[in-house]
Amino acid sequence: MESCRVPHHVLLSFTLIFIFISIPVPASAEDTVQVKFNQRAVLPCKRRCSGEAKWTLFSNRSVVVAQCDQTSCRSSDGYKMSHDQYLKGDLSLTITAADYSKRNRYTCVCDGDDIEHVLLSINPMKSSLHIYPGEDLQLELHVSERVEVTYRSKYSGDLYGEQICSVERRSLTCTDKYTWRTSLTNTLLTLRGIKVSDGGVYSVQDSVNKEDLHIYSVSVRDLDSGAKRASTMWMIVLLLLLVVGAV
């Protein structure tokens, strides 16, 4: 009975494949850190680094927001790396007050190798506004580039609403219905001459990442309805006085 022999070149191929699979391949992870507006945020990165450690923007590696070496750390305004933590293998980046200008993807780098990719996300702000007909509605956009404003009527069954304005590099564009009523000053969008039918939900959204920045629930008080309710109340009070007087 012949013995089953495996050719040497086949054994060599399997050996090489096994070695290749066994070699650990460096991989950079991606996390999301979500915080409230103006809240302190910590972007994690744990790795002992004998040389230079730095944090850059993912989209532009030439922008270094913080860096450390064996002697010291240097950071841009609003960012911080701890030298004591760096020596212990903690390369985390602290953002002292997370505003929309700092909302971005960041990369932790050690000696030229990517260690972590971290996305800083900010929870949308929420505001409830009560205004009267004829007043102006002011919406804070927070950023001046690539922003969309959508409107959803309180009577509408549409979950997303309709886009009414967009801002691209400080240039305002609105639909025909809103063009003559709107103006932009820095990051403040003003809608003039509010009507009762303008009540509803206005959402300010970053059009690049499709994230809500600010959600406004707007209630417009109907003066006519208020006057009618007041008149009705006075009539009830007078009737009660008449009844009491008759008794």
N, C-alpha and C positions, 0 to 999 in steps of 0.2 A: 504494500500500500504506500503510494507516494505521499510524502509530507508536503503540506501546503506552505510554500515559501513566498514571502512578499518581496518583490524587487527592491534593491537598495535605494533606487531613486524615488520610489513611492514612500518608503520610510523617511527619507530625507525631507520630502515635501510636507508630510504630516508633522514632522518635528519643527520645521520652520514656521508652519501655520500656528502650531501651539505656542511657540515662543512669541510670535507676533501678537497673538491674542492676549498673552499673559502680561505683556509690557503695559504698564499704566500710561494712558494718554492724558496729558493735562487738559482739563476742561474748565471753562469759566461758567459759573452758575449765574442765574439772573433772578433777583428778588425784587419785590415791590414793597416800598415803605410808604404807607399812607398815613397822613397826619392832617390835622386841622390847620386852617389858615393862620399864619404867624406863630405856629407852634414849633418847638424844638424838634428836630429830626436827626436820627442817628442812622447812617448808612453802614451796615456791617461789612467787615472784611477782616478775617482772622488768618494770618499767615506770618511766620517769622521771616523777616526780610533783612539780609545782611547789608544790602546796598540801599539804593534810593527807592522809596515807596511814594507813590503819588496818586491823586485822583484827577481824572480828566473828564471832559465831556465826551460821551460816546460818539456823538456826531462830529466832533472836532477835537482830535487828540492834541492839537497844539494849545488848547485852552486848559491850563493846569490850575485848579482851584486850591489845591493844598498839596504839600510834599514834605517828606521827612528823610533825613539820613542819620548817620550815627552821631552827628554833633548837634543838630537842631531841626526845627520844623518851621515852615513858612506857609502862610495861608492868605487867600484873598479875603476881602471884606465879607463877613457873613458866614465864613467857613472856618473850620478848626480841626486840626489833628493834634493829638496829645503825644509828646515825645516820650513820656514815661510809658504810655500804652504801646507805642511803637516798639520800644526796646523789649516789651513783654510778648510781642507777636500779635498785637491788636492794632490793625491799620484803619480802624473805623473812622469815618468822616462825620463830623457834627455840623449840622446846619442850624445856626442859632435861631433863626426865625424864617420858617418856610413860607415864602410868598410865591406868587405865580411866576415871577421872573426866574426863580430857582427850580421850577418844576421841569425836570429833564431826566435823561438817562446818563448815569455816571459810570465810569470804569475805574476800578482799583487796579493799580499796576505795581509790580515789584520787579525791579531790575529788567524792565522792558517786557515782562510777561503779564498778560491779563490774568487777574485772579477772580474778580467779581464784576458783574454788570448789575447795577441797581437802578431801578426806576423810582424816582420820587413823585408821588401822586398826592394831590391835595383834595380833601373832601370839599364838595361844593358848598358854598355859603347859601343860606336860605333866609329870605326876608319876607315879611308880610307888610304890605303898604295899604293904608286906607286914605284915599284922596277924594276930592270933590270934583264934579264936572267943571271943566274950564281950566283946571290947574294943569301944571306940567308934570309929567312922569320922568324921573331921572334914573337911569340904569347905569351902574358902575360896571364897566367891561373888564377892568383890572389889567388887561394887556391891550396893546394897540396893533398887534399883528395877527391876522388870520383868526378872526372871531366871527361867530354867527349868532344872531338873535332870532329866536323862534317865539311864536305866540300861539297859545292854545286857549280858546274861549272856554269859560266855565260851563257853557252849554254844549260844548263839542264832545263827541265821543272819540275823537282822534287822540291817541295817546302821545303822539309826537308833535302835533301842531304844524304850523307852516312857518317857513323862514321869511322874515320880514326885512331884515337888514344884515349886511355883512361888512366887515372891516378888513382891509388888506393894506398893511403898511400905512396906517393912519388915513386911508381913503375910505369914505363911507359910501356904500351903495345900498339903496332900499327899493322895495317894490313901488310901483306907481301910487298905490294907496297911501304909502307912508312917506314918500320922498319929500313932499312939501311941508310935512309936519315934524321932521326930524333934523337934528343937528348934532355934531360931534365936537366936543372940546376936550382935548387930551384923551382920556379914556372914559369920559362921561357922555353917554348918549341921552339926549333929551327928546321926549315925545310931547309935543305941544298940544294944548287944547283937548285934554282927555274928555271922553264921552262915557256914558254909562255902558255902552256896548264894548268899550275897551277893557273892561274888567276881565281878568283871567290870569293865566300863568305865562310869564315871560322867562325864557331860559337863555342865559349867556353861555355859549359853548365854544371851546377851543376846536376850530375846524380841522386842525391837523390830527390831533389825538382823539377827537370825538369824545371829549370829556366836558361835563358841565362844570362851569366855574361859579356861577351864581344863579339861583332860582328865585324869582320874585312872584309872590302870590299877591295880585293887585285887586283890591276891592274898591269900586267906585260908588260912592253914596249918592243915591238919587234924591236930590233936594225936593222934588215934587212929591215923592212918596213920603218923605219925612214931614213935609208940610201937611199932607193929607192925614197922616197918623196923628200929628199934633192937633189938627182941627177936630178929628174924631174924638180924641181924648177930652178936649174941652167941652164938646157936646155932651159926652157922657157925664162929665162933672156937673154941668149945668142941669141936666135932667135929674141927677141925684139930689142937687140942691132944691130943685122944684118939688121933688117928691117929699123930701124932708120938711120943706116949708109947708106943704099941704097937710102933712100928718100933724 
